[in-house]
Amino acid sequence: MNITNEDNMELMSRYEDNYFDLAIVDPPYGIGASNDSRFGKEFKDNTRPNSKPIKSKNYKKSEWDNATPTQEYFCELFRVSKNQIIWGGNYFIQHLKNTPCFIVWDKKNGNSNLADCELAWASFDTSVRKFEWLWNGFQKQRPEERIHPTQKPVKLYEWLLMNYAKEGNKILDTHLGSGSIALACHNLKYDLTACELDTEYYEAAIKRIEQHKAQLTIFNV
């Protein structure tokens, strides 16, 4: 596993064409999630009517989600990887080719004011597929500490790897964020190369990854 604190264009420039078997990336959607006023407020788990509201974490205000990646980014991503899964593909459709394969993450949000689903564009010649996993803004089916405002669950990445990767594949992530994909790759024994530009999130993700590895080591002793 090779994870660096750098710009993704610098990372990709070091690799030859088609070096990675599969890129699974979650670029900024350009919707201002890094400054979303909904974060920090209380959310109620509508799947449990009698539950108490849960207060979300307050994330630092920053500019990373104010714009989408450039055409140059997508050209480089397609150059270094054979196949791609791109979260938020509906926001970058002008940079992508037609595909029969979109992946739908159904968050089972119920009456939440957050999106019911997220979409990923995929390069595979297969049908649309759906993954259901309760997130509800700040609720999970299993405990999972949130360290990033657009963090995705580890189980989502495990499902992607089990359905779209093959044993021995080299995986690329150009926007590491919380590091969920790294935990999934570690669990399923995939070789991951990834980077994160924001130093604070990079350090938090590395800490999360190391804690996860240590915990698994304890359980396997």
C-alpha positions as CSV (number, residue, x, y, z in Angstrom):
1,M,0.0,0.0,0.0
2,N,1.5,3.3,-1.1
3,I,-0.3,6.4,0.2
4,T,1.2,9.9,-0.3
5,N,0.3,13.5,0.6
6,E,0.5,15.2,-2.8
7,D,-1.4,16.4,-5.8
8,N,-2.9,13.6,-7.8
9,M,-1.6,14.9,-11.1
10,E,1.9,14.6,-9.8
11,L,1.2,11.0,-8.6
12,M,-0.3,9.9,-11.9
13,S,2.6,11.5,-13.9
14,R,5.0,8.9,-12.5
15,Y,3.1,5.9,-13.9
16,E,3.0,4.4,-17.4
17,D,-0.1,3.9,-19.4
18,N,-2.6,1.3,-18.0
19,Y,-0.4,0.7,-15.0
20,F,-3.4,0.4,-12.7
21,D,-6.1,-2.2,-13.3
22,L,-8.9,-0.3,-11.6
23,A,-9.2,3.3,-10.4
24,I,-11.9,3.9,-7.8
25,V,-12.0,7.7,-7.2
26,D,-14.3,10.1,-5.4
27,P,-13.4,13.6,-6.8
28,P,-14.9,16.8,-5.5
29,Y,-18.5,17.3,-6.8
30,G,-18.2,21.1,-6.8
31,I,-21.2,21.4,-4.6
32,G,-19.5,23.1,-1.6
33,A,-19.8,20.1,0.8
34,S,-16.7,21.4,2.6
35,N,-18.7,24.4,3.7
36,D,-22.2,22.8,4.0
37,S,-24.2,24.4,6.7
38,R,-26.0,21.1,7.4
39,F,-23.0,19.7,9.0
40,G,-22.9,20.3,12.7
41,K,-26.7,20.2,13.1
42,E,-28.7,17.4,14.6
43,F,-30.1,14.6,12.6
44,K,-32.6,12.0,13.6
45,D,-32.4,8.4,12.6
46,N,-35.8,8.1,10.9
47,T,-35.5,4.3,10.8
48,R,-35.9,4.3,14.6
49,P,-38.8,6.7,15.6
50,N,-38.0,6.7,19.3
51,S,-34.3,7.4,18.9
52,K,-32.7,10.6,20.0
53,P,-31.2,13.1,17.5
54,I,-27.6,12.6,16.8
55,K,-25.3,15.7,16.5
56,S,-22.9,15.5,13.6
57,K,-19.3,16.5,13.8
58,N,-18.1,20.0,12.9
59,Y,-15.7,19.8,10.0
60,K,-13.2,22.5,9.1
61,K,-14.3,25.0,6.5
62,S,-12.2,24.7,3.4
63,E,-12.3,25.2,-0.4
64,W,-11.7,21.7,-1.7
65,D,-15.3,21.1,-2.9
66,N,-15.8,24.4,-4.6
67,A,-14.9,23.1,-8.1
68,T,-14.8,19.9,-10.1
69,P,-11.6,18.3,-11.6
70,T,-10.4,19.6,-14.9
71,Q,-10.5,17.7,-18.3
72,E,-6.7,17.2,-17.8
73,Y,-7.4,15.2,-14.6
74,F,-9.8,12.8,-16.4
75,C,-7.4,12.4,-19.4
76,E,-4.6,11.4,-17.0
77,L,-6.9,9.1,-15.0
78,F,-7.9,7.2,-18.2
79,R,-4.3,7.1,-19.3
80,V,-3.0,5.3,-16.2
81,S,-5.9,3.0,-15.5
82,K,-7.6,0.2,-17.5
83,N,-11.0,0.6,-15.8
84,Q,-12.5,3.3,-13.7
85,I,-15.3,3.8,-11.1
86,I,-15.9,7.5,-10.6
87,W,-18.2,8.7,-7.8
88,G,-20.2,11.7,-8.7
89,G,-20.0,10.9,-12.4
90,N,-23.3,12.7,-12.9
91,Y,-21.4,16.0,-12.0
92,F,-18.6,15.3,-14.6
93,I,-20.7,13.8,-17.4
94,Q,-19.1,16.2,-20.0
95,H,-15.7,14.6,-19.4
96,L,-16.9,11.0,-19.6
97,K,-18.0,8.5,-22.3
98,N,-21.3,6.8,-22.6
99,T,-21.6,3.8,-20.4
100,P,-24.3,1.2,-19.6
101,C,-22.9,0.8,-16.1
102,F,-23.8,3.2,-13.3
103,I,-23.4,2.2,-9.7
104,V,-26.1,3.4,-7.3
105,W,-25.4,3.7,-3.6
106,D,-28.8,3.8,-1.9
107,K,-28.2,5.4,1.5
108,K,-31.7,4.5,2.8
109,N,-31.9,8.1,4.1
110,G,-35.7,8.1,4.5
111,N,-36.9,11.6,5.3
112,S,-33.4,13.1,5.6
113,N,-32.7,16.4,3.8
114,L,-29.6,14.8,2.3
115,A,-29.5,12.9,-1.0
116,D,-31.2,9.5,-1.1
117,C,-28.4,8.1,-3.4
118,E,-25.0,8.7,-4.9
119,L,-24.1,7.7,-8.4
120,A,-20.8,6.4,-9.7
121,W,-19.9,6.2,-13.4
122,A,-18.2,3.0,-14.3
123,S,-16.3,1.9,-17.4
124,F,-17.6,-1.7,-17.4
125,D,-19.9,-3.1,-20.1
126,T,-22.4,-4.3,-17.6
127,S,-25.8,-3.2,-16.2
128,V,-26.6,-0.7,-13.6
129,R,-26.1,-2.1,-10.1
130,K,-27.3,-0.9,-6.6
131,F,-25.7,-1.2,-3.2
132,E,-27.9,-0.5,-0.1
133,W,-26.2,0.7,3.0
134,L,-27.8,2.8,5.7
135,W,-25.8,6.1,6.1
136,N,-28.6,8.7,6.9
137,G,-26.1,11.5,7.0
138,F,-24.5,10.4,10.2
139,Q,-26.0,7.0,11.0
140,K,-24.4,3.8,10.0
141,Q,-25.3,0.1,10.1
142,R,-22.0,-0.5,11.9
143,P,-20.0,2.0,14.0
144,E,-17.5,3.9,11.9
145,E,-15.8,7.1,13.0
146,R,-16.3,10.0,10.6
147,I,-13.3,12.1,9.9
148,H,-14.3,13.7,6.6
149,P,-17.6,15.4,5.5
150,T,-18.0,13.2,2.4
151,Q,-16.7,10.0,3.9
152,K,-18.0,6.8,2.4
153,P,-18.4,3.5,4.3
154,V,-15.8,0.8,4.1
155,K,-18.4,-1.7,3.2
156,L,-19.2,0.2,0.1
157,Y,-15.6,-0.1,-1.1
158,E,-15.5,-3.7,-0.2
159,W,-18.6,-4.3,-2.3
160,L,-17.0,-2.5,-5.2
161,L,-13.8,-4.5,-5.0
162,M,-15.7,-7.8,-4.7
163,N,-17.8,-7.0,-7.7
164,Y,-15.5,-5.1,-10.0
165,A,-11.9,-6.0,-9.1
166,K,-10.0,-9.3,-9.7
167,E,-7.4,-10.9,-7.5
168,G,-4.0,-9.3,-7.9
169,N,-5.4,-6.0,-9.4
170,K,-3.6,-2.8,-8.7
171,I,-6.0,-0.2,-7.4
172,L,-5.7,3.6,-7.7
173,D,-7.4,6.3,-5.6
174,T,-6.6,9.9,-6.4
175,H,-8.7,11.5,-3.6
176,L,-8.1,9.4,-0.5
177,G,-10.2,11.6,1.9
178,S,-11.0,9.6,5.0
179,G,-9.1,6.5,3.8
180,S,-12.1,4.1,3.6
181,I,-10.9,2.5,0.4
182,A,-7.6,1.8,2.1
183,L,-9.3,-0.1,4.9
184,A,-11.3,-2.1,2.3
185,C,-8.1,-2.9,0.2
186,H,-6.3,-4.0,3.4
187,N,-9.2,-6.2,4.4
188,L,-9.4,-7.9,0.9
189,K,-5.7,-7.8,0.2
190,Y,-5.6,-5.5,-2.7
191,D,-2.5,-3.4,-3.7
192,L,-3.6,0.3,-3.3
193,T,-1.8,3.4,-4.5
194,A,-3.5,6.6,-3.3
195,C,-2.9,10.3,-2.5
196,E,-4.6,13.1,-0.6
197,L,-3.7,16.7,-1.1
198,D,-5.0,18.1,2.2
199,T,-2.3,17.4,4.8
200,E,-4.8,17.4,7.7
201,Y,-7.1,14.8,6.1
202,Y,-4.1,12.8,4.9
203,E,-2.7,12.6,8.5
204,A,-6.1,11.7,9.9
205,A,-6.6,9.0,7.2
206,I,-3.1,7.5,7.9
207,K,-3.9,7.4,11.6
208,R,-7.2,5.7,10.9
209,I,-5.6,3.1,8.6
210,E,-2.9,2.3,11.2
211,Q,-5.4,1.9,14.0
212,H,-7.4,-0.4,11.7
213,K,-4.4,-2.6,11.0
214,A,-3.4,-2.7,14.7
215,Q,-7.0,-3.7,15.7
216,L,-7.0,-6.5,13.1
217,T,-3.7,-7.7,14.4
218,I,-5.0,-7.9,17.9
219,F,-8.1,-9.8,16.9
220,N,-6.0,-12.3,14.8
221,V,-3.5,-13.1,17.6
